[in-house]
Amino acid sequence: MRTIFSAIAVFFIMAQSASAGQIWLTMDQVRPFKLENPAQKIVVGNPSIADVTVQDSQNLLMFGKAPGLTNIYIFNEDGETFENLIVRVRSPSSDMLTVHRGTARTTYNCTTNCEATITVGDDPLSFTGVSSQVLNKFSQAAGAADSADQTDEN
């Protein structure tokens, strides 16, 4: 009897896995994804790992935010699931250097020169320092763009 229940459980697990597609994303990169059917609603299991921007009812842009595993359910206009994507996000391994100082970790992007980058799992002090520099850079760029827009209006 126990064997029958085990066999049934394995069958349902395999059937569920077979119906789920799988997609690999790279952290901090966008990948287009085309749906076979129009989507009405999209639910991301863990939006801190991956997220979706909808271009139209059949074209999505998927964004890898942090290394990990999540899923995305896609529903049609009748509220029925027609897609369950397993999403695996990996960190970019080429051109990346990870430095460990005891338990403190800092990640560098070494495309031309090695520069500290924001990577989930890095030492909080390093992560916060790089994050604040990036935010300052973005706010300066936004301020410059706003100034240019005001100059164009005058």
C-alpha positions, 0 to 999 in steps of 0.5 A: 500500500505504501508503495502505491502511494509513493508511486502516485506521489512521484507521478504527480511530482513528475507531471507537475515538473513536466508542465513547468518550463525553465528559464535561466537569467543572468543577474542584472540583465534583461532577457526577452520572452515571448508567450505562445498565448496572450497573458492576462495576469502574471505573478512572480514568486519572489520578485527580489530574485527576478521580475517581469516587465510586460511589453504587451500581452505576449511579450515580456522582459525578464530581469534577473535581480539576485542569484536564486530560484523562483517561479512565475505563473502566467494566467489567461483571461479566464484566470487559468494557468497556462504557464509556470516558469521555473526561473533560475538566476545566476550571477555573471561569472565571467569578468567577476572577482570575489575577494574574501577577507575573513568572513567579509566578501566584496565582489568586483566587476573586472571588464576593463578595470576591477571596480567594486560592484553591488552583489547580494551576499557581499559584506554589508559595509562594502555593499552599502558603500557601493550602493550609496555611490551608485545612488549618488551617481543616478541622482546626479544624472537625473538632476542633470537630465532635469536641468537639460529639460528645463533649459530646452523648455526656455 
